[in-house]
Amino acid sequence: MIQRFTLFVFILFFTTSNAQSKLEQQSTASTQVTTFTIEAPQLQTTKKIWLYLPKDYLGSTKKYPVIYMHDAQNLFDAKTSYVGEWNIDEKLDSLNAQVIVVGIEHGNEKRLEELTPYKNEKYGGGKADNYLDFIVKNLKPEIDKKYRTKPNAKNTIIIGSSLGGLTSFYAILKYPEVFGKAGVFSPAFWFNRKEILELTEQTKKLKSKIYFLCGDNEGDTDMIPDLNKIEYLVNSKRCDCMQLNKKRVVKGGQHNEKLWRDGFVKAYLWLL
């Protein structure tokens, strides 16, 4: 119970940061990263979006796959991150990666609502349908319109950690025609365990490519058992010969930015 409470406190505190220290912090985002805002009527708000373009984008006519990621405050810039950024831009630059990344800022105190598919009896939440509807019907069309993308499901990836991992997995169940691949990092399946297991079991076909990542020291003793149950159900929907999912459990890995930052490149290379 104490471990579960500690993890939940982390998930809630993940939405805020020390304002004074962040004001003093220098931005670490690369020149390939820009931001813009877009209306999100499903959420009754305006969302700030972070956009990463490949180094050769402006000098090229190529079209690129797109990765949609949650918690954009933590992806590119130490100035806006909670406890350290993922260094997505630097990592992709070093690989000369041919991909566009679209980071969606979480809703601060509304993060719990946006990144949980079903309401939890104790903690509430349950508005991920609205959040994903915004991505699918508003954000993705705008990205595909303004940038040279490969808009099909095979080239549309969704990646997130913790509650974002839960919602990324949920996204490929609800929108398989949109998201053909997912990075599911330290997914908080415990938050909607019963419902997400039932939905996975009821899904007749699951064609999406999935990269599961977690640590063996995340504080939540149910993390690995939950992940194993989901993996079993996913495998029951398709032949192992298709090699459409991979699970990586990091020895000593904890529920934090370091685990996800260190695991991102392997996930990216496997998915794409």
PALUMNU-105247 format. One record per residue: residue in three letters; x, y, z of N, C-alpha, C in turn. Coordinates in steps of 0.2 Angstrom, whole numbers, plus 5000, padded with zeros to 4 digits. Layout:
% PALUMNU-105247
AlaXYZXYZXYZ...
END
This chain:
% PALUMNU-105247
Met500449945000500050005000500450065000Ile501050065004501450125004501850134998Gln502050084994502350084988501850114983Arg501250094983500750114978500650194979Phe500550214986500450284987501050324985Thr501650304986502250334984502250354977Leu502050294973502050304965501450354963Phe500950354967500350394965500550464966Val500850484972501150544974501650574968Phe502050524966502450544960502150564954Ile501550524952501150544946500850604947Leu500650624953500250694954500850744954Phe501350734957501850784958502250794951Phe502150744947502450744940502250804936Thr501650834938501250884934501550954936Thr501950964941502151024943502951024944Ser503251084945503951094946504051154950Asn504751154952504951214956505051274952Ala504551324952504551374948505151424948Gln505351434954505951484954506551454951Ser506751384952507351354950507251354942Lys506651344939506551334932506651404929Leu506451454932506551524930507351534929Glu507751514933508451524933508751474928Gln508451424926508751374922508751394914Gln509351384911509351404904509051344900Ser508751364894508451324889508951274886Thr508751214886509251164882508951134876Ala508351164874508051134867508451154861Ser508551114857508951124851508551174846Thr508951194841508651234836508151204831Gln508151134832507651094828506951094831Val506951124837506251124841505951184841Thr505351184840504851244840504251234844Thr503851284845503251274849502651314845Phe502051284846501451324844500851304848Thr500351344848499751324852499151304847Ile498751264849498151244845497551234850Glu496951254847496351244851496251164852Ala496051154858495851084860495151084863Pro494651094858493951094861493651034865Gln493950974863493750924867493950924874Leu494450964876494750974883494551044885Gln494251084881494051154883494651194885Thr495151184881495751224883496151234876Thr496751264877497251274872497851234874Lys498051194869498651154870499351184867Lys499851184871500551204868500851134866Ile501051144860501351084856502151104855Trp502551054856503251054854503351014848Leu503751044843503851004837504551004836Tyr504850934835505450924833505550904825Leu505950934821506050924814506750894813Pro506850844809507450824807507950874805Lys508650864806509150914804509050934797Asp508850884792508850894785508250914782Tyr507750924787507050944785506950994780Leu507251054781507251114777507551104770Gly508051064770508451054764508250994760Ser507650964762507450904759506650904756Thr506450864752505750854750505450794753Lys505850754757505650694759505050694764Lys504650644765504150634770504350594776Tyr504150604782504350574788503850544792Pro504050494795503550464801503450514806Val502950504810502850554816502750514822Ile503050534827502950514834502650564838Tyr502050544841501650584846501850564853Met502050614857502250604864501850644869His501750614874501450654880501950694884Asp501750734889502150764893502750804890Ala502550844885503050884881503550924886Gln503350944891503750984896504350954897Asn504350884897504950844900505350814894Leu505150824888505450794882506150824880Phe506150894879506650924875507050984879Asp506751004885507051064888507051054896Ala507751064898507851054905507451114909Lys507351164906507051224909506251214911Thr505951174907505251154908505151084911Ser505651044912505550984914505450974922Tyr505150924924505050914931505650894935Val505950834933506650814936507050784931Gly507150824926507650814920507250794914Glu507550814908507250804902507450734899Trp507050714894507250654890507750664885Asn507950724883508450744878508250714871Ile507650714870507450684864507750714857Asp507850784857508150814852508850794851Glu509250794856509950784856510050704854Lys509650664856509750594855509550584847Leu509050614845508850604838509350634833Asp509550694835510150724831510750684830Ser510950654836511550604836511450544831Leu510750524830510650474825510450494818Asn510450564817510250584811509550554809Ala509150554814508550524814508050554809Gln507750514805507250534800506550534802Val506350574807505750574810505550644813Ile504850654813504650714816504350694823Val504450734828504150714835503650774837Val503050754839502550804841502450794848Gly502650834853502550834860501950874862Ile501550844866500950874868501050894876Glu500950954878501050974885500450944889His500650914895500150894899499750954902Gly499150934905498750994907498851004914Asn499451004917499651014924499150984929Glu498751014932498250984937497750934934Lys497650944927497250904923497550844920Arg498150834921498550784918498250714920Leu498050704926497750644928497150624924Glu496750674923496150664919496250644912Glu496750684909496850674902497150614900Leu497550584905497950524903497750464906Thr497050454908496750394911496150384907Pro496150324904495550304900494850294904Tyr494950274910494350254914494350294921Lys493850304924493850334930494050284935Asn494450304940494750264945494250284951Glu494050234955493550244960493850284966Lys494450284967494850314972495050384970Tyr495350384964495750444961495450484956Gly494850464953494550504948494850494941Gly494850544937495150544930494650514925Gly494950484920494450454915494250494909Lys494750544907494550584901495050574895Ala495350514895495850504889495450504882Asp494850484882494450484876494450554873Asn494350604877494350674874495050694872Tyr495550674876496250694874496450654868Leu496350594867496450564861496050584855Asp495450604856495050634851495350694848Phe495650734853495950794851496550784846Ile496950734848497550714844497350694837Val496850644837496650614831496250664826Lys495850704829495350744825495650814824Asn496050844828496250914828497050914826Leu497450884831498150894830498450854824Lys498350794824498650754818498450784811Pro497850804810497650834803498050904802Glu498150934808498551004807499250984805Ile499550934809500250914807500350894800Asp499850844798499950814792499850874786Lys499450924788499350974783499951024782Lys500251034788500751084788501451064786Tyr501550994788502250964787502250904783Arg502850884780502850834776502850764780Thr502350734781502250674785502050614781Lys502150554783501850494781501350484785Pro500750494783500150494788499850434790Asn500050374786499750314788499950284795Ala499550234797499650204803500350174804Lys500650144799501250114799501750164801Asn501650224800502150284801501950334806Thr501450314810501150354816501250314822Ile501650344827501850314833501650354839Ile501450324844501250354850501750334856Ile502050374860502450354865502350394872Gly502350354877502250394884502450354890Ser502550384895502750344901502250354907Ser502250304911501750304917501050314915Leu500750364917500050374914500050374907Gly500550414904500650414897500750344893Gly501050304897501150234895500450194894Leu500050204899499350184900498950204894Thr499050274893498650304887498850284880Ser499550274880499850254873499550184871Phe499550144876499250074875498550074873Tyr498150114877497450124876497350154869Ala497750194866497750224860497750174854Ile498150124855498250074849497650024849Leu497250024855496649984855496050024852Lys496050084854495450124852495550154845Tyr496150164842496250194836496850154832Pro496750094831497250054827497350074820Glu496850114817496850134810497350204810Val497450234816497850294817498550274819Phe498550244825499250224828499450154827Gly499950144822500150084821500750054825Lys501050104829501550084834501550124840Ala501750084846501750124852502350104856Gly502550154860503050144865502750154872Val502750094876502350094882502850084888Phe503050144891503550144896503250144903Ser503450104907503150104914502450114915Pro502050084911501350094911500950084917Ala500550134919500150134926499550094925Phe499650034923499049994921498649984928Trp498949984934498549984940497950024940Phe498050084937497550134938496850114935Asn496850084929496250054926496349984925Arg496649944929496849874928496249834925Lys495649834928495149784926494849804919Glu494749874918494549894912495049884906Ile495649894907496149894902496249814900Leu496249774905496349704904495749674900Glu495149694901494549674898494549704891Leu494749764890494749794883495249754879Thr495849744882496349704878496049634876Glu495749604881495449534879494949534874Gln494549594874493949594869494149614862Thr494749644862495049664855495149604851Lys494849594845494949534841495549534837Lys495849594835496449594831496849654834Leu497549634835497949684837498549684833Lys498649734828499149734823499749774825Ser499649824830500049874831500749844834Lys501249874832501949854835502049894842Ile502249854847502249884854502949874857Tyr503249924860503849914864503649934871Phe503749874875503649884882504249894886Leu504249944890504849954894504649974902Cys505049944906504949954913505549934917Gly505649954923506149944928505949884933Asp506449854936506249804941506249834948Asn506349904948506349934955505949994955Glu505349994952504950054951504550074957Gly504550034962504150054968503450014968Asp503150004962502549974962502649894961Thr502449854965502649784965502149754960Asp501649784957501249754952501449774945Met501949814944502149844937502349784933Ile502749734935502949684930502449634929Pro502049614935501449564934500949594929Asp500749654930500249684925500549684918Leu501149704917501449704911501449634907Asn501649584911501649514909500949494907Lys500449514911499749494909499549524902Ile499649594902499549624895499849594889Glu500549584890500949554885500649484883Tyr500449444888500149374887499449384882Leu499049434884498449444880498649474873Val499049514873499249534866499549484862Asn499949434865500249384861499649334859Ser499149334863498649284861498249304855Lys498349364853497949394847498349384841Arg498949364841499349354835499949304836Cys500249284830500749244830501449274832Asp501749234836502449254839502949274833Cys502749234827503249244822503249314819Met502749354820502649414817503149464821Gln503349444827503849494831503549564831Leu502949574833502649634834502749674841Asn502949634846503049674852503749644855Lys503949694859504649684863504549704870Lys504749664875504749694882505449694884Arg505649754888506249764891506149784898Val506449744902506449754910507149774912Val507249834914507949854916508049844923Lys508649804924508849794931508949854935Gly508649864941508749924945508349984942Gly508049974937507650034934507150064938Gln507050124939506550154944506050194939His505550214943505050254939505150324939Asn505650344934505850414933506150424926Glu506250484925506450514919507150474916Lys507550454921508150424919508050364915Leu507550324918507450254914507150264907Trp506650314907506350334900506850364895Arg507250404898507750444894508250394891Asp508550344895509050304893508750244889Gly508050234889507750184885507450204879Phe507450274878507150294872507450274865Val508050284865508450264858508250194856Lys508350144861508250074859507550064857Ala507050094860506350094858506250124851Tyr506550184850506450214843506750174838Leu507350144839507650104834507250044832Trp506950014837506549944836505949964833Leu505650014835504950034832505050054825Leu505550094823505650124817506150094812
END
